[in-house]
Amino acid sequence: MSHKEYFKLIPAVYLVLRRDDDVLLLRRANTGYQDGNYSVVAGHLDGDEVATQGLIREAKEEAGITVNTQDIKLVHTAHRLTRNQPGNERLDLFFEVRNWQGEVTNMEPHKCDELAWYPLANLPANMIPFVRRVLTDISNGVYYSEYETEPLE
């Protein structure tokens, strides 16, 4: 009896760290993907970890802060069929956190050349288009989006 090979998709978690009306952004550098553009702290799940644990790990690895499970709130889910590459289908989970322990610190200066607070209502022009769209959706109370192709603006 043959078993079906299930289709695979890439899960990622995104930290929407909020301080009043501001959001924490990082500017990517030396990664080969969207370098020079802003995003939020984010990363792929490692496998054998639930999404909130992945978010807690990324918050510590990239921003040096400790986040507790009870302070994590799912605010948006996005499904992307492609990042303009076949076999690159993604499920993106955006979690808002307003309480954490520790000082926000750039823990990966080799991959990030700025980690700073920006007003959610006035995001920098040079943002990853997909992340900008989702942050706008979150501000507008939209909890789900889907993309057949990667937004370019």
C-alpha positions in Angstrom: 0.0 0.0 0.0 1.5 3.3 -1.1 1.3 6.3 1.1 0.4 9.7 -0.3 3.3 12.3 -0.4 1.7 15.4 1.1 2.3 18.8 -0.4 4.6 20.9 1.8 4.5 24.6 2.7 6.9 26.8 4.6 5.6 28.2 7.9 6.9 31.5 9.3 6.2 33.6 12.4 6.3 37.4 12.5 6.6 39.5 15.7 4.5 42.7 15.6 6.1 44.2 18.7 4.1 47.2 19.8 5.0 50.1 22.0 2.0 52.4 22.1 1.4 53.5 18.4 4.9 52.3 17.3 6.1 49.0 15.9 9.6 47.5 16.0 11.2 47.2 12.6 14.5 45.8 11.4 16.4 46.7 8.3 17.7 43.6 6.5 21.4 43.5 5.5 23.7 40.9 3.9 20.9 38.2 3.7 20.4 38.1 -0.1 16.6 38.8 0.4 15.2 42.3 0.5 18.4 43.8 1.9 18.0 47.5 2.7 14.3 47.0 3.3 12.4 47.0 6.6 10.5 44.1 8.1 9.5 42.9 11.6 11.4 40.3 13.6 10.5 37.0 11.9 11.7 33.6 11.1 10.8 30.1 9.9 9.6 27.4 12.3 12.4 24.9 12.9 10.1 21.9 12.9 8.8 20.2 16.0 8.0 23.5 17.6 4.6 25.2 17.9 4.2 28.7 16.4 4.3 30.6 19.7 7.5 28.8 20.7 9.0 29.7 17.3 8.0 33.3 17.9 9.5 33.3 21.4 12.8 31.9 20.0 13.0 34.5 17.2 12.3 37.3 19.7 15.2 36.2 21.8 17.6 35.4 18.8 16.9 38.6 16.9 15.9 41.3 19.4 17.3 39.9 22.7 13.9 40.0 24.5 11.9 37.4 26.4 8.3 37.0 25.4 5.8 34.9 27.4 3.1 32.8 25.8 0.3 34.6 27.5 1.4 37.9 26.0 1.2 36.6 22.4 -1.9 37.4 20.3 -2.5 36.1 16.7 -3.5 39.2 14.7 -3.1 38.1 11.1 -2.6 34.9 8.9 -1.4 35.2 5.4 -1.2 32.4 2.7 1.2 33.0 -0.1 1.2 30.6 -3.1 4.6 31.8 -4.3 7.4 34.2 -3.6 7.9 34.3 -7.3 9.5 30.9 -7.1 7.7 27.6 -7.6 7.7 25.3 -4.5 7.9 28.3 -2.2 4.3 28.3 -0.8 4.1 29.9 2.6 1.8 30.2 5.6 2.7 33.4 7.6 1.5 33.9 11.2 1.7 37.5 12.6 1.6 37.8 16.4 1.2 41.0 18.3 3.1 41.4 21.6 2.8 44.5 23.8 4.6 43.1 27.0 8.1 41.6 27.1 11.1 41.4 29.3 14.6 42.9 28.6 15.9 45.7 26.4 15.4 45.5 22.6 18.9 44.8 21.2 20.1 44.0 17.7 21.4 40.5 18.3 22.2 39.8 14.6 24.1 42.8 13.3 25.5 40.7 10.5 21.9 40.3 9.1 20.3 43.5 10.4 21.8 47.0 10.3 19.0 48.8 12.2 16.4 47.8 14.8 14.2 50.7 15.7 10.7 51.9 16.6 8.5 53.4 13.8 5.0 54.9 14.0 2.6 52.3 12.6 0.8 55.2 10.8 4.0 56.4 9.1 6.1 53.3 8.1 9.3 53.9 6.1 9.0 53.8 2.3 11.6 51.0 2.0 9.7 48.1 3.5 9.2 44.6 2.2 5.9 45.2 0.4 4.2 42.1 1.8 5.0 43.1 5.4 3.8 46.6 4.8 0.5 45.3 3.4 0.0 43.0 6.4 0.7 45.7 8.9 -1.8 47.9 7.1 -4.3 45.0 7.2 -3.7 44.6 11.0 -4.3 48.3 11.6 -7.6 48.0 9.6 -8.7 44.9 11.6 -8.2 42.5 8.7 -7.2 39.1 10.1 -6.5 37.1 6.9 -4.9 37.7 3.5 -3.8 35.6 0.6 -1.5 36.2 -2.3 -1.1 34.3 -5.5 2.1 36.2 -6.3 4.4 38.2 -4.1 3.4 41.9 -3.9 6.0 44.2 -5.5 4.7 47.4 -3.9 
